[in-house]
């Protein structure tokens, strides 16, 4: 299911997230102050707009209220990063705001003003962030090829008590074309679990499959 995402700040990190989100089928608005950057991104995302996201009027004009999620990927301008995050959460009530932090102090400040999640580019690439935006259960995504990867997810409540087979998985490819590779339960991993393995609350499941297939699995 396509989501509407605003990516604010089109440096290397923001551009990476925006392009990947667009590639996997989401509607993506990119905002940056540099018109040369926004012009260059036309055709690579759904919309590309030049403007100042510390301006309430500008955010209103671009219809930011209509977006489910915003990624504040502003790099070195910490003041703009924090103010943009404040406006998105407190003025426009965006359901989920993910903000890039340049340092631990910056990250704590973003959390204090309402960011739902803070990411550190040195530790987490834009591509991996793009694949985990919409599902809080998704702990991590790792790309193997351009259209195939691995997701590590916490078991949603709807799957607790079901076997892997009942939940739509098997040790081979399941009905979605994804494969359950391992289950982390407490400190012990269960490698190549049986299709009859019953899922428990707190389990972490490692699933492999094509990108579009993993998106379907996460939306269940």
C-alpha positions in Angstrom: 0.0 0.0 0.0 1.6 3.3 -1.1 2.2 5.9 1.7 2.7 9.6 1.4 6.1 10.7 2.7 7.8 14.1 2.9 11.6 14.1 2.9 13.0 17.4 4.1 16.7 18.0 3.2 18.1 16.5 0.0 21.7 15.8 0.9 23.1 12.4 0.3 21.1 10.8 3.2 17.8 12.4 2.3 18.2 11.7 -1.4 19.0 8.1 -0.7 15.8 7.7 1.3 13.6 9.6 -1.1 14.8 7.7 -4.2 14.4 4.3 -2.5 10.9 5.1 -1.2 9.9 6.2 -4.7 11.4 3.1 -6.2 9.4 0.8 -4.0 6.1 2.6 -4.8 5.5 5.3 -2.3 4.5 9.0 -3.1 7.4 11.1 -2.1 7.7 14.9 -1.7 11.2 16.2 -1.4 11.9 19.7 0.0 15.2 21.5 -0.1 16.3 25.1 0.0 18.6 24.6 -3.0 16.7 24.9 -6.2 19.5 23.2 -8.2 19.0 20.1 -6.0 15.2 20.0 -6.3 15.4 20.5 -10.1 17.8 17.6 -10.4 15.4 15.3 -8.4 12.5 15.9 -10.7 11.4 12.6 -12.2 13.2 10.6 -9.4 10.5 11.4 -6.8 6.8 12.3 -7.0 7.2 16.0 -6.2 10.3 18.1 -5.7 9.9 21.6 -4.1 12.2 24.4 -3.1 11.5 26.2 0.1 12.1 26.9 3.8 10.6 24.3 6.1 11.0 26.5 9.2 8.2 28.6 7.7 4.7 27.6 8.8 3.2 29.4 5.7 5.4 27.4 3.3 4.6 24.1 5.0 0.9 24.9 4.8 1.3 25.8 1.1 2.8 22.4 0.2 0.1 20.6 2.0 2.3 19.0 4.7 -0.8 18.1 6.7 -1.7 15.4 4.1 1.5 13.4 4.8 1.5 10.4 7.0 5.2 10.6 7.7 8.1 13.1 7.4 11.8 12.5 7.4 13.8 15.5 8.5 17.1 14.7 6.8 18.6 18.2 7.3 22.4 17.8 7.9 24.5 20.6 9.3 21.9 23.2 10.1 20.8 22.0 13.5 18.6 24.9 14.2 16.5 24.3 11.1 16.4 20.6 11.8 15.0 21.2 15.3 12.6 23.9 14.3 11.3 21.9 11.4 10.7 18.9 13.7 8.8 21.1 16.2 6.5 22.5 13.5 5.8 19.0 12.0 4.9 17.5 15.3 3.3 20.4 17.2 1.8 22.6 14.5 0.9 20.1 11.8 0.6 16.9 13.9 2.3 14.6 11.4 1.7 11.0 12.8 5.4 10.0 12.5 8.5 12.2 12.2 11.9 10.6 11.7 14.7 13.0 12.2 18.4 12.8 11.3 20.9 13.7 14.1 24.4 14.9 13.7 25.4 14.1 17.3 24.1 12.5 20.5 23.1 16.0 21.8 21.3 16.8 18.6 19.5 13.5 18.8 18.3 14.0 22.4 17.1 17.5 21.4 15.1 16.1 18.5 13.5 13.5 20.8 12.7 16.2 23.4 10.8 18.2 20.8 8.8 15.3 19.6 10.6 13.3 17.0 9.2 9.7 16.9 12.5 8.3 15.8 16.1 9.6 15.5 18.6 8.1 13.1 22.3 8.5 12.8 23.6 8.3 9.2 26.9 6.9 10.3 25.1 3.9 11.7 22.1 3.6 9.4 21.9 4.1 5.7 19.1 5.9 3.9 18.0 2.8 2.1 17.7 0.7 5.3 15.7 3.6 6.9 13.3 3.7 3.9 12.4 0.1 4.3 11.5 0.4 8.0 9.6 3.7 8.1 6.0 2.4 8.1 6.3 -0.6 10.4 7.5 0.0 13.9 7.9 -3.8 14.1 10.6 -3.7 11.5 13.9 -3.5 13.4 16.3 -3.6 10.5 16.4 -4.1 6.7 19.5 -5.3 4.8 19.7 -5.2 1.0 21.3 -8.1 -0.7 20.6 -7.0 -4.3 18.7 -4.1 -5.7 15.4 -6.0 -5.4 16.1 -8.7 -2.7 16.8 -8.3 1.0 16.3 -9.3 4.6 14.0 -7.9 7.2 14.2 -8.4 11.0 10.8 -7.8 12.5 9.2 -8.3 15.9 6.2 -10.6 15.8 2.9 -8.5 15.7 0.2 -9.4 18.2 -1.9 -10.9 15.3 0.6 -13.7 14.8 1.2 -14.7 18.4 0.0 -18.3 18.9 0.1 -19.1 15.3 2.6 -21.5 13.7 4.8 -20.2 10.9 2.7 -22.0 8.4 -0.5 -20.5 9.8 1.1 -17.0 9.7 1.8 -17.6 6.0 5.5 -18.6 6.3 7.5 -21.8 5.8 11.1 -22.6 5.8 10.9 -22.5 2.0 9.2 -19.7 0.1 5.8 -18.9 1.6 2.6 -17.8 -0.2 4.1 -14.3 -0.5 7.4 -15.5 -1.8 9.2 -14.8 1.5 11.1 -17.2 3.6 11.4 -17.4 7.4 15.1 -17.9 8.1 15.4 -17.7 11.8 13.6 -16.8 15.0 15.3 -15.0 17.9 13.6 -16.0 21.1 15.3 -14.6 24.2 19.0 -15.2 24.0 18.7 -18.3 21.7 18.2 -18.3 18.0 16.1 -20.9 16.2 17.8 -21.4 12.9 15.8 -22.7 9.9 12.6 -23.1 12.1 10.0 -25.7 11.3 6.8 -24.7 9.7 5.1 -26.0 12.8 7.1 -23.6 15.1 4.6 -21.6 17.2 5.3 -17.9 17.4 5.4 -16.2 20.7 5.2 -12.6 22.0 8.6 -11.0 21.8 9.9 -13.2 19.1 12.0 -11.6 16.4 11.7 -13.1 12.9 14.2 -12.9 10.2 12.6 -13.0 6.7 14.2 -13.0 3.3 12.5 -12.2 0.0 12.1 -9.8 -2.9 11.6 -6.1 -1.9 8.0 -5.9 -3.0 7.2 -9.2 -1.3 8.7 -8.0 2.0 6.5 -4.9 1.8 3.4 -7.1 1.5 4.5 -9.2 4.5 5.1 -6.1 6.7 1.6 -4.8 5.9 -0.2 -8.0 7.2 
